[in-house]
């Protein structure tokens, strides 16, 4: 079997070990010595490599190799044969596992005169290292070649919730690596054993099964015997992850802020090349984003006469100077623009300097000053973000600091040495009202071995009062005694002020919303209420606005309105088009109400619609006023129409009869007319008809006028129908005789009705008069009264000329002009309007049936009993 070739390069990591070291073969051939061997014994590597170890030391034979094989390690006190003045030396030999077919050995060498001193130094160093391990706030562990735990510090035991006796000899992967991450743990171990230093953020498991986020650092180390070990450091990074996540959020916020700044912004690297710019800069100077990035620098927008000035501004900014300059720059079209330039240096994560510059059009500076100040403060906060202070102090109320990090100046204004060396106690800067409370809480944490966390106020060195957040813990000794307190303190004044300011703004907004009579509400993308004011809560029938949260319109309104509102809101959130002043009739907890609703989309910082805001105003009272106004307008229009009708009747229908009177009286007055008795009789009949027509018209006009003025009142009494019909027929006996019209009367059971005699008589006279007018000579009229339940139906039926349906539809309109009868009798059209009005006042209803050439039937009902 061919032996594996031995590569000297495989031993290079031994070059920097502090102990002198030799590697040799089983036959004694020396193949490697490290730097420490050369330096310690002043023997060059090339003078011994290739020679036998027995020729280097006073060793008679290689029999000791057999002892190494059996007991693994062997110590030999011997001397150099030559080469060095340090002749006496102690050799520690052990077998070196290089490969199965290449048997090698390692010998570490120390001068015998230094061994005792070295032993004491080692013990002292070991004690110091042990104290150091226990003082650091991280978990530390030492593993052997098999990945077993050799030693740990208290930080490791606390972090993973173990007792010391429970971890010794345990495999680290079995002890703290979750089952799902065994391969990850093995990979880290293998990498470290191969000579690599590994740093990784991962998850590990406590004794109770809970998971903790940690940063693992694995470092390969070797003992003085050359045994491989792993030194592991475990740091609880939950707090740091929170900080990192917050930083990532801030970075995203900054990038969004950068892109959406209302003024031009640009980022330059150390070579003064443009790394990024925002849209406002593009709009301001009319160059595209690509043109800016492709440019060699800011010369793209700098006029020639200002090039040296621009160079100076950039250099000043890169040197750390805060730059502000009002100057002139040029647009793409060559036009000049006055701008205010603000520039600051930023340090990137790789330590290189960058310049963050703002360009503001001075013409609108006043409008942007507030926004610019906010952005600069935010930028300054991000650029100058640093952690708070770490501390360690004694476990007394004075909190005498043993250690304080440089962050103490940022948190308190005091340097670390003010506390650690100059005797200033931390309790002396805590406000009096907090001192007893904090010490009481620390006492409880010490008694119960709990972590401490609190927010309180301190006096800073400049006299200001600051809010700080502290998290710490008591550290105990092996006997349970409190050694000291340690922890972290951070200035949270700004956060507290922001919280107070936000609360004031919320309270102000809520007060404003709750005192506005209009309903105000906010909804999410699913049209669920996320906030309402008291007026909206009242409309929804709720006593508390918070009861509306999560509900939709369907939970409070009828389905019809909820569906329409949902469609409107979906359209608004889909298109971004606001809904303005839409009138809605909604059934609320206060009954049916009219509202005018306006809804607008809510958008996030990126312009994405995330919901809507709505305002609704109860306009029920306005609608009622509007309806009354419309009604009054209609009544006024009707009154004007009726007035015009009255004037028309007076101007036309009264003029014709009076003209007849004038003509007849003129004939009678003239002596030249020779009138016999027959002609005189005809003249008398004509004058009677004219007088009758005038009397009838005047009666209707007076009745119509009384209705309009409200002077006619309904005064019911018991009336015999047969008597009142005969009475009113007698008024028209002459007209009936002239036209030879037959009249039939049929009154069922001699009915008695309870109604107003004047109104009933007017209705009968007008219907009888109309029947006579529109019935030809030798025609017939029937007056019929029948009982229908509690009402009497009165019908006037003729076989006259009848009417078309269009004529029937216009009978009761004031604008309609009456038509002439079969003998040319005049008709004003007011009669039927009076009949309809009086019938309705008597509690009845008027109906008409007619056909051309077949006559007409006018019927109305009236009650027969007293109501």
C-alpha positions in Angstrom: 0.0 0.0 0.0 1.4 3.4 -1.1 1.9 5.9 1.8 0.2 9.3 1.6 2.5 12.1 0.7 3.2 14.5 3.7 2.6 18.2 2.8 4.5 20.7 4.9 1.8 23.3 4.0 -0.6 21.3 6.2 1.3 22.5 9.3 1.4 26.2 8.4 -1.2 27.1 11.1 1.3 26.0 13.7 3.7 28.7 12.6 2.2 31.3 14.9 1.8 29.2 18.0 3.7 30.8 21.0 5.2 27.4 22.1 8.3 25.9 20.4 7.2 22.9 18.4 8.7 20.0 16.3 6.9 17.5 14.1 8.8 14.3 13.3 8.2 10.8 11.8 8.2 7.5 13.6 11.7 6.9 12.4 12.8 10.1 14.1 13.2 12.3 11.0 12.4 15.9 11.8 10.0 17.4 9.1 8.9 20.7 10.6 9.8 23.2 13.3 7.7 26.4 13.9 8.8 30.0 14.3 8.7 29.9 18.1 11.3 27.1 18.1 13.6 29.1 15.9 13.2 32.3 18.0 13.4 30.5 21.4 16.5 28.4 20.8 18.1 30.4 17.9 18.1 27.3 15.7 17.2 27.7 12.0 14.6 25.3 10.6 16.8 24.3 7.6 19.6 23.2 10.0 17.5 20.5 11.7 14.8 19.4 9.2 15.7 16.1 7.7 17.9 15.2 10.7 17.0 12.7 13.4 15.5 13.8 16.7 18.2 11.7 18.5 20.9 13.9 16.8 19.2 17.1 18.2 18.7 15.9 21.8 20.5 13.6 24.1 18.2 10.8 23.4 19.9 7.4 23.0 17.1 5.6 21.1 13.6 5.9 19.8 12.2 3.5 22.3 10.1 6.3 23.8 7.9 6.2 20.7 6.4 3.0 22.0 5.5 4.6 25.2 3.8 7.5 23.3 1.7 5.0 21.4 0.5 3.4 24.7 0.0 6.5 26.9 -0.6 9.1 24.2 1.7 11.7 25.8 5.1 11.6 27.3 7.4 14.2 29.0 11.2 13.9 28.8 13.8 16.1 30.5 16.9 16.2 28.3 19.5 18.4 26.7 20.5 19.7 23.2 23.5 18.0 21.8 24.6 21.4 20.4 23.3 24.5 18.5 22.2 26.4 21.6 23.2 27.7 25.0 19.9 26.7 26.6 21.0 23.1 26.9 18.4 21.8 29.4 15.0 21.3 28.0 11.7 19.6 28.8 10.0 17.9 25.8 6.3 17.0 25.8 5.5 14.4 23.1 2.2 13.2 21.8 1.0 11.4 18.7 -0.2 13.6 15.8 -3.3 12.2 13.9 -2.3 13.2 10.4 -3.5 10.1 8.4 -4.0 6.4 8.9 -0.8 5.5 6.9 1.5 8.4 8.0 2.5 8.1 11.7 3.7 11.5 13.0 4.6 13.0 16.4 4.6 16.4 17.9 7.1 17.6 20.5 6.7 20.9 22.4 9.8 22.2 24.0 10.5 24.5 27.0 13.7 25.4 28.8 13.8 23.6 32.1 14.8 26.8 34.0 11.6 28.6 33.0 9.2 25.8 33.8 8.4 26.7 37.4 7.9 30.4 36.6 5.9 29.4 33.5 3.7 27.2 35.6 2.9 30.0 38.0 2.3 32.4 35.1 0.0 29.8 33.5 -2.0 29.5 36.8 -2.2 33.3 37.1 -3.3 33.6 33.5 -5.8 30.9 33.9 -7.3 32.5 37.0 -7.4 35.9 35.1 -8.9 34.3 32.1 -11.5 32.6 34.2 -12.4 35.9 35.9 -12.6 37.5 32.4 -14.9 34.8 31.1 -17.2 35.3 34.0 -17.3 39.1 33.7 -18.3 39.3 30.1 -22.1 39.5 29.4 -21.9 36.7 26.8 -22.1 33.0 26.9 -18.7 31.2 26.5 -17.9 27.5 26.1 -14.8 25.4 25.5 -15.3 22.1 23.5 -12.9 19.2 23.0 -12.2 17.5 19.7 -15.4 15.4 20.1 -17.6 18.5 20.4 -18.1 17.9 24.1 -18.3 20.7 26.7 -15.2 21.1 28.8 -15.9 24.4 30.4 -18.4 27.3 30.3 -18.9 30.7 32.0 -22.0 31.8 33.9 -23.1 33.8 30.9 -23.5 30.5 28.9 -25.4 28.8 31.7 -27.7 31.8 32.2 -28.4 32.2 28.5 -29.4 28.5 28.1 -30.8 28.0 31.6 -28.5 25.2 32.6 -26.6 24.3 35.8 -22.9 23.8 35.5 -23.0 20.1 36.3 -25.7 19.5 33.6 -23.4 20.6 30.7 -20.0 19.1 31.5 -19.2 16.4 29.0 -22.4 16.9 27.0 -22.2 17.1 23.2 -22.9 20.7 22.2 -25.3 19.7 19.4 -27.3 17.6 21.8 -27.2 20.3 24.5 -28.4 23.5 22.7 -29.0 22.9 19.0 -32.7 22.5 18.0 -33.5 19.2 16.2 -34.3 20.9 12.9 -30.8 22.6 13.0 -28.5 19.7 13.8 -26.9 19.9 10.4 -26.2 23.6 10.9 -24.5 22.9 14.3 -22.4 20.1 12.8 -21.4 22.3 9.9 -20.2 25.0 12.3 -18.2 22.5 14.4 -16.6 21.0 11.3 -15.6 24.4 9.9 -14.0 25.4 13.2 -12.1 22.1 13.6 -10.7 22.6 10.1 -9.0 25.8 11.4 -11.6 28.4 10.4 -13.0 31.1 12.6 -16.8 31.0 12.2 -19.2 33.9 13.0 -22.9 33.2 12.4 -26.3 34.4 13.5 -28.6 31.4 14.2 -31.0 29.9 16.7 -30.3 27.8 19.7 -32.5 26.0 22.3 -32.7 26.5 26.1 -33.1 23.7 28.5 -36.9 24.5 28.7 -37.2 24.0 24.9 -37.6 27.7 24.2 -35.7 29.2 21.2 -33.2 32.1 21.5 -31.6 34.1 18.7 -27.8 34.1 19.1 -24.7 35.2 17.4 -22.2 32.2 17.5 -18.5 32.8 17.2 -16.4 29.6 16.9 -12.6 30.0 17.2 -10.1 27.1 16.8 -7.5 26.9 19.7 -4.8 24.4 20.7 -3.6 23.4 24.2 0.1 23.4 25.1 0.0 19.7 24.3 -1.3 20.5 20.8 -4.8 19.2 21.4 -7.4 20.9 19.4 -10.2 22.8 21.2 -13.1 25.1 20.1 -13.7 28.3 21.9 -17.4 29.3 21.4 -19.0 32.7 22.2 -22.8 32.9 22.3 -24.4 36.4 22.4 -28.2 36.9 22.9 -29.0 39.1 19.9 -32.8 39.5 20.3 -32.3 43.1 21.3 -29.8 43.7 18.5 -32.2 42.1 16.0 -34.9 44.4 17.1 -32.5 47.3 16.6 -31.5 45.9 13.2 -35.1 45.5 12.1 -35.7 49.1 13.3 -32.7 50.3 11.3 -34.0 48.4 8.2 -37.4 50.1 8.7 -35.7 53.4 9.1 -33.6 52.7 5.9 -36.7 51.9 4.0 -38.4 54.9 5.4 -35.4 57.0 4.5 -35.4 55.7 0.9 -39.1 56.3 0.5 -38.6 59.8 2.1 -35.6 60.4 -0.3 -37.7 59.5 -3.3 -40.7 61.5 -2.2 -39.0 64.6 -0.9 -40.8 67.7 -2.3 -37.4 69.2 -3.2 -34.4 68.0 -5.2 -32.1 65.6 -3.5 -28.9 64.0 -4.7 -26.4 61.5 -3.2 -22.7 61.7 -4.3 -19.8 59.3 -3.7 -16.2 60.2 -2.8 -15.4 60.6 -6.5 -18.2 63.2 -6.7 -20.2 61.0 -9.0 -24.0 61.0 -8.7 -25.1 57.8 -7.0 -28.9 58.6 -6.8 -31.3 61.5 -7.2 -35.0 61.9 -6.6 -37.8 62.8 -9.0 -38.0 66.4 -7.6 -34.4 67.0 -8.8 -35.3 65.6 -12.2 -38.3 67.9 -12.5 -36.3 70.9 -11.2 -33.5 70.6 -13.7 -35.4 68.8 -16.6 -32.7 66.1 -16.9 -33.8 62.5 -16.8 -32.8 60.2 -13.9 -30.6 58.3 -16.4 -28.9 61.4 -17.6 -28.0 62.4 -14.0 -26.6 58.9 -13.2 -24.6 58.9 -16.5 -23.1 62.3 -15.9 -19.6 62.6 -14.6 -20.7 64.8 -11.7 -22.8 67.8 -10.7 -21.2 69.9 -13.6 -24.3 68.9 -15.6 -26.3 71.6 -13.7 -23.5 74.1 -12.8 -22.9 77.1 -15.1 -19.3 77.5 -16.1 -18.7 80.6 -13.9 -19.8 78.6 -10.9 -17.8 75.4 -11.5 -15.1 76.3 -8.9 -17.7 77.2 -6.4 -19.4 73.8 -6.9 -16.1 72.0 -6.4 -15.5 73.9 -3.2 -18.9 73.1 -1.8 -18.5 69.4 -2.5 -15.0 69.3 -0.9 -16.3 71.1 2.2 -19.1 68.6 2.5 -16.8 65.6 2.1 -14.5 67.1 4.8 -17.4 67.0 7.2 -18.5 70.6 7.0 -22.2 71.3 6.9 -22.8 73.3 3.7 -25.5 75.8 3.0 -25.3 78.0 0.0 -27.7 80.1 -2.0 -26.5 80.2 -5.6 -27.4 79.7 -9.3 -27.7 76.5 -11.2 -29.0 75.8 -14.8 -31.7 73.6 -16.3 -31.4 71.4 -19.3 -32.8 74.1 -21.6 -30.1 76.5 -20.4 -32.3 78.7 -18.2 -30.9 79.6 -14.8 -32.6 78.9 -11.5 -31.8 80.3 -8.0 -31.5 77.5 -5.5 -30.6 77.0 -1.9 -28.1 74.1 -1.6 -27.7 72.1 1.7 -25.1 69.4 1.8 -23.9 67.0 4.6 -21.4 64.2 4.7 -22.7 60.7 5.3 -20.6 57.7 6.3 -21.6 54.5 4.5 -21.4 51.1 6.0 -18.0 50.5 4.4 -16.6 53.7 6.0 -16.5 55.7 2.8 -17.8 59.3 2.8 -20.7 60.4 0.7 -22.4 63.8 0.2 -26.2 64.1 0.7 -27.3 67.3 -1.0 -30.7 69.2 -1.2 -31.7 71.6 -3.9 -34.5 74.0 -3.1 -36.1 76.5 -5.4 -35.8 79.7 -3.3 -38.9 81.2 -4.8 -41.0 78.7 -2.8 -38.6 78.4 0.1 -41.1 79.8 2.6 -43.6 77.1 1.9 -40.9 74.4 2.2 -39.0 75.6 5.2 -41.0 73.6 7.7 -40.8 70.4 5.7 -37.1 70.8 5.0 -36.4 71.3 8.7 -38.3 68.1 9.5 -36.3 66.2 6.9 -33.0 67.6 8.1 -33.8 66.6 11.7 -34.8 63.1 10.6 -31.6 62.8 8.5 -29.5 64.0 11.4 -31.1 61.5 13.7 -30.4 58.7 11.2 -26.8 59.8 10.5 -25.9 60.2 14.1 -27.7 57.0 15.3 -25.6 55.4 18.0 -26.4 53.0 20.9 -26.8 54.0 24.5 -24.6 53.3 27.4 -23.5 49.9 28.9 -22.8 49.9 32.6 -21.8 47.9 35.6 -22.3 49.2 39.1 -22.4 48.0 42.7 -25.7 46.7 44.1 -26.4 49.8 46.2 -28.9 52.6 45.9 -26.1 55.0 44.9 -25.3 52.8 41.8 -21.6 53.5 42.0 -20.4 52.7 38.5 -17.6 50.2 38.0 -17.8 50.5 34.3 -19.5 52.8 31.8 -19.3 52.9 28.0 -18.7 56.0 26.0 -22.5 56.1 25.3 -22.8 57.7 28.8 -22.0 61.1 27.3 -24.7 60.7 24.7 -27.3 59.6 27.3 -26.4 61.8 30.3 -23.9 64.4 29.0 -21.3 63.0 31.5 -18.1 61.2 30.4 -17.5 57.7 31.6 -14.7 58.8 33.9 -17.1 61.2 35.7 -18.8 58.2 37.1 -16.1 55.6 37.3 -13.2 57.7 38.5 -14.5 61.1 39.8 -17.0 59.7 42.3 -20.2 60.9 40.7 -23.0 58.4 41.5 -25.7 57.6 38.9 -28.4 57.9 41.6 -27.4 61.6 41.9 -28.7 62.4 38.4 -32.0 60.5 38.8 -35.0 62.8 39.6 -36.0 62.5 43.3 -39.5 61.2 42.6 -37.9 58.2 40.8 -35.1 57.2 43.2 -37.1 55.2 45.8 -39.3 53.6 43.1 -36.3 52.4 41.1 -34.4 51.0 44.1 -37.6 49.2 45.3 -37.9 47.6 41.9 -34.1 46.7 41.8 -34.5 45.1 45.3 -37.4 43.0 44.0 -35.4 41.9 41.0 -32.4 41.0 43.3 -34.6 39.0 45.7 -36.4 37.1 42.9 -33.4 37.0 40.5 -35.4 38.8 37.8 -34.4 41.1 34.9 -34.9 44.8 35.5 -36.6 47.2 33.1 -37.9 50.7 33.6 -38.4 54.1 32.1 -37.6 57.1 34.2 -36.2 60.7 34.2 -32.7 62.0 34.8 -30.9 65.3 35.0 -28.4 65.6 32.1 -25.2 67.5 32.6 -26.6 70.5 30.8 -29.5 70.7 33.3 -32.1 69.3 31.0 -34.5 66.5 32.1 -34.3 63.4 30.0 -36.3 60.2 29.7 -34.2 57.1 29.7 -35.0 53.4 29.2 -33.0 50.9 31.2 -32.8 47.2 31.1 -30.4 45.3 33.4 -29.9 42.4 35.7 -28.3 41.5 39.0 -25.2 39.3 38.8 -24.7 36.7 41.5 -21.6 35.0 42.8 -21.2 31.3 43.3 -22.6 31.5 46.8 -25.7 33.5 45.7 -24.4 36.9 46.8 -25.0 39.9 44.6 -21.8 40.9 42.9 -23.0 43.8 40.9 -25.7 45.2 38.6 -25.2 45.5 34.9 -27.3 46.6 32.0 -28.0 49.1 29.2 -29.5 52.6 29.3 -30.8 54.5 26.3 -32.1 58.1 25.9 -35.8 57.8 24.9 -36.7 61.5 25.5 -37.6 62.0 21.8 -39.8 59.0 21.7 -41.6 60.0 24.9 -42.1 63.5 23.5 -43.4 62.1 20.2 -45.8 59.8 22.2 -47.0 62.8 24.2 -47.4 64.9 21.0 -49.2 62.1 19.2 -51.6 61.7 22.1 -52.3 65.4 22.1 -52.9 65.4 18.4 -55.2 62.3 18.7 -57.1 63.9 21.6 -57.4 67.2 19.5 -58.6 65.3 16.5 -61.0 63.2 18.5 -62.3 66.3 20.3 -62.8 68.0 16.9 -64.6 65.0 15.5 -66.8 64.5 18.5 -68.0 68.2 18.5 -68.8 68.4 14.8 -72.5 67.7 14.1 -71.7 66.0 10.8 -71.0 62.2 10.9 -67.3 61.4 10.2 -66.0 57.9 9.7 -63.0 56.0 8.3 -63.0 52.6 6.6 -60.5 50.0 5.5 -60.3 48.3 2.1 -63.1 46.0 3.1 -65.4 48.9 4.0 -65.1 48.1 7.7 -65.3 51.0 10.1 -61.9 51.7 11.7 -62.9 55.0 13.4 -66.1 57.0 13.8 -67.1 60.1 15.7 -69.9 60.5 18.2 -72.4 61.8 15.6 -71.8 58.7 13.4 -72.1 56.4 16.4 -75.5 58.0 17.3 -76.6 57.5 13.7 -75.6 53.9 13.9 -77.6 53.6 17.2 -74.4 53.0 19.3 -73.6 54.6 22.7 -69.8 54.3 22.1 -67.9 55.0 18.9 -65.6 52.0 19.6 -68.6 49.7 19.2 -68.6 50.4 15.4 -65.0 49.3 14.9 -64.9 46.3 12.5 -68.5 46.6 11.5 -69.9 47.4 8.0 -73.0 49.3 6.8 -74.7 45.9 6.5 -74.5 45.6 10.3 -76.4 48.9 10.9 -78.5 49.8 7.8 -81.0 48.1 5.6 -79.7 45.8 2.9 -80.6 48.1 0.0 -78.6 51.0 1.3 -75.7 48.8 2.4 -75.4 47.2 -1.1 -75.5 50.6 -2.8 -72.9 52.0 -0.3 -70.7 49.0 -0.8 -70.7 49.4 -4.6 -69.9 53.1 -4.3 -67.0 52.4 -2.0 -65.6 49.6 -4.2 -65.7 52.0 -7.2 -64.0 54.7 -5.2 -61.2 52.5 -3.9 -60.8 51.0 -7.4 -60.7 54.3 -9.3 -59.5 56.7 -6.7 -62.4 59.1 -7.7 -64.0 60.8 -4.8 -67.8 60.7 -4.2 -69.0 64.2 -3.5 -72.4 65.4 -2.0 -74.4 62.3 -2.9 -77.9 62.5 -1.4 -79.1 59.3 0.4 -82.4 58.4 2.2 -81.4 56.1 5.0 -83.2 54.3 7.8 -81.3 55.1 11.0 -81.8 54.6 14.7 -83.7 58.0 14.5 -85.9 56.9 11.7 -85.7 57.6 8.0 -83.4 60.5 7.4 -81.9 62.4 4.4 -78.1 62.7 4.2 -75.6 64.2 1.8 -72.5 62.0 1.7 -68.9 62.8 0.6 -66.2 60.1 0.5 -62.5 60.4 -0.4 -59.8 57.7 -0.7 -57.2 57.3 2.0 -53.6 56.7 0.7 -50.4 55.5 2.4 -47.0 57.2 1.9 -46.6 55.3 -1.4 -49.9 56.7 -2.7 -51.6 53.3 -2.5 -55.3 53.4 -1.5 -55.7 51.8 1.9 -59.3 52.9 2.7 -61.6 55.9 2.7 -62.7 58.8 4.8 -66.3 59.9 4.8 -68.4 62.9 5.9 -72.2 62.8 5.9 -74.5 65.7 6.8 -78.1 65.2 8.0 -80.2 67.4 5.6 -83.6 66.0 6.6 -84.8 69.4 7.8 -83.5 71.1 4.7 -85.3 68.5 2.6 -88.5 69.2 4.5 -88.1 72.9 3.9 -87.4 72.2 0.2 -90.5 70.1 -0.1 -92.6 72.8 1.6 -91.0 75.4 -0.8 -91.9 73.2 -3.8 -95.4 72.7 -2.4 -95.8 76.5 -2.0 -94.4 77.1 -5.4 -96.9 74.6 -6.8 -99.8 76.2 -4.9 -98.7 79.6 -6.1 -98.5 78.4 -9.7 -102.0 76.8 -9.3 -103.3 80.1 -7.7 -101.9 82.1 -10.7 -103.5 79.6 -13.1 -106.8 79.9 -11.3 -106.6 83.6 -11.2 -105.9 83.7 -15.0 -109.0 81.4 -15.4 -111.1 83.7 -13.3 -110.0 86.7 -15.4 -110.7 84.7 -18.6 -114.2 83.8 -17.4 -114.9 87.3 -16.4 -113.5 88.7 -19.6 -115.3 86.2 -21.9 -118.2 84.2 -20.3 -119.7 87.2 -18.6 -119.2 89.5 -21.6 -121.3 87.4 -23.9 -124.5 87.4 -21.7 -124.2 91.1 -21.0 -123.8 91.8 -24.7 -127.1 89.9 -25.2 -128.7 92.1 -22.5 -127.4 95.3 -24.1 -128.7 94.2 -27.6 -132.2 93.2 -26.3 -132.6 96.3 -24.2 -131.5 98.4 -27.1 -134.2 96.8 -29.3 -136.8 97.5 -26.6 -135.7 101.1 -26.3 -135.8 101.9 -29.9 -139.2 103.5 -31.0 -138.5 102.5 -34.6 -138.9 98.8 -33.8 -142.4 97.5 -34.2 -142.6 94.4 -31.9 -145.6 92.2 -31.7 -146.5 89.9 -28.8 -144.8 86.8 -30.2 -141.5 88.7 -30.8 -141.7 90.2 -27.4 -142.1 86.7 -25.9 -139.0 85.5 -27.8 -137.0 88.5 -26.6 -138.2 87.8 -23.0 -137.1 84.2 -23.3 -133.7 85.2 -24.6 -133.3 87.7 -21.8 -134.2 84.9 -19.3 -131.7 82.5 -20.7 -129.0 85.2 -20.6 -129.9 86.1 -17.1 -130.0 82.4 -16.1 -126.6 81.9 -17.6 -125.2 84.9 -15.8 -126.7 83.9 -12.5 -125.4 80.3 -12.8 -121.9 81.7 -13.7 -121.9 84.2 -10.9 -123.0 81.5 -8.4 -120.1 79.2 -9.5 -117.6 82.1 -9.4 -118.7 83.0 -5.9 -118.4 79.4 -4.8 -115.0 79.0 -6.4 -113.8 82.3 -4.9 -115.0 81.1 -1.5 -113.1 77.9 -1.8 -109.9 79.8 -2.8 -110.3 82.2 0.2 -111.2 79.4 2.6 -114.6 81.0 3.6 -116.7 78.0 2.7 -116.9 75.4 5.5 -118.4 72.0 5.7 -121.5 72.0 7.9 -123.2 68.6 7.7 -126.9 67.9 8.4 -129.4 65.2 7.6 -130.9 65.7 4.1 -133.7 63.8 2.3 -132.2 63.1 -1.1 -135.5 63.1 -3.0 -136.4 66.6 -1.7 -133.1 68.2 -2.5 -133.1 66.7 -6.0 -136.6 68.0 -6.8 -135.7 71.4 -5.4 -132.7 71.8 -7.7 -134.5 70.3 -10.7 -137.1 73.1 -10.4 -134.3 75.7 -11.2 -134.0 74.2 -14.6 -137.6 73.5 -15.5 -137.6 76.2 -18.2 -134.5 74.8 -19.9 -136.0 71.3 -19.7 -139.2 72.5 -21.3 -137.5 74.4 -24.1 -135.4 71.4 -25.1 -138.3 68.9 -24.4 -135.9 66.8 -22.2 -137.4 63.9 -20.2 -136.3 63.5 -16.6 -136.5 60.2 -14.7 -135.7 60.1 -10.9 -135.0 56.9 -9.0 -134.2 57.4 -5.3 -133.8 54.1 -3.5 -135.7 53.8 -0.2 -136.1 57.5 0.1 -132.5 57.8 1.3 -131.4 60.3 3.9 -127.7 61.5 3.9 -125.6 63.3 6.4 -123.7 66.1 4.5 -123.5 69.8 3.8 -126.7 71.0 2.0 -125.1 73.9 0.2 -122.3 71.8 -1.2 -124.7 68.9 -2.2 -127.0 71.4 -3.9 -124.2 73.1 -5.9 -123.0 69.7 -7.0 -126.5 68.6 -8.2 -127.2 71.9 -10.0 -123.9 71.8 -11.9 -124.4 68.2 -13.0 -128.0 68.8 -14.0 -127.1 72.0 -15.8 -124.3 70.2 -17.7 -126.6 67.3 -18.6 -129.2 69.7 -20.0 -126.6 71.7 -22.0 -125.1 68.7 -23.7 -128.4 66.8 -24.4 -130.2 67.4 -27.6 -133.9 68.2 -27.9 -136.2 65.4 -26.8 -133.4 63.7 -25.1 -133.5 62.1 -21.6 -131.8 62.6 -18.2 -131.9 60.1 -15.3 -131.1 61.0 -11.7 -130.4 57.8 -9.7 -129.5 57.4 -6.0 -128.6 53.9 -4.7 -127.2 52.6 -1.4 -123.7 51.2 -1.4 -122.7 50.1 2.1 -122.5 53.2 4.3 -122.6 55.6 1.3 -125.2 56.7 -1.2 -124.1 56.8 -4.9 -125.7 59.7 -6.8 -125.6 59.4 -10.6 -126.7 62.0 -13.3 -127.1 60.1 -16.6 -127.8 61.7 -20.0 -128.0 60.4 -23.6 -126.3 63.6 -24.9 -123.3 64.1 -27.2 -120.8 62.4 -24.8 -117.0 63.0 -24.6 -113.8 61.5 -25.8 -111.3 60.1 -23.3 -108.9 63.0 -23.9 -111.7 65.4 -23.0 -112.5 63.4 -19.9 -108.8 63.5 -18.8 -108.9 67.4 -19.0 -112.3 68.0 -17.3 -110.9 68.9 -13.9 -108.0 71.1 -15.0 -108.3 74.8 -14.4 -106.7 75.6 -17.7 -109.4 73.7 -19.6 -112.0 76.0 -21.4 -115.6 74.8 -21.3 -117.4 73.9 -24.6 -120.8 75.1 -25.8 -123.9 73.1 -25.4 -126.2 71.6 -28.1 -128.1 74.9 -28.4 -124.9 77.0 -28.0 -125.2 77.3 -24.3 -122.0 78.8 -22.8 -119.8 76.7 -20.3 -117.0 78.1 -18.2 -115.5 74.8 -17.1 -115.7 75.9 -13.4 -118.8 73.9 -12.6 -117.2 70.4 -12.7 -114.1 71.7 -10.8 -116.5 72.9 -8.0 -118.4 69.5 -8.1 -115.2 67.5 -7.6 -113.9 69.8 -4.8 -117.3 69.8 -2.9 -117.7 66.0 -3.4 -114.3 65.4 -1.9 -115.0 67.8 1.0 -118.2 65.8 1.7 -116.1 62.7 2.0 -117.0 61.2 -1.4 -115.5 60.5 -4.8 -116.5 61.8 -8.3 -116.3 59.4 -11.3 -117.1 60.0 -15.0 -118.1 57.5 -17.8 -118.7 58.8 -21.3 -118.4 58.0 -25.0 -118.9 60.2 -28.0 -122.5 60.1 -29.1 -123.6 57.8 -26.2 -124.0 60.3 -23.4 -122.3 60.7 -20.1 -122.7 59.5 -16.5 -121.4 61.6 -13.6 -121.5 59.7 -10.2 -120.4 60.7 -6.7 -120.7 59.1 -3.3 -121.7 60.7 0.1 -122.1 59.1 3.5 -125.6 58.3 4.7 -124.9 58.2 8.5 -123.5 60.7 10.9 -119.8 60.0 11.3 
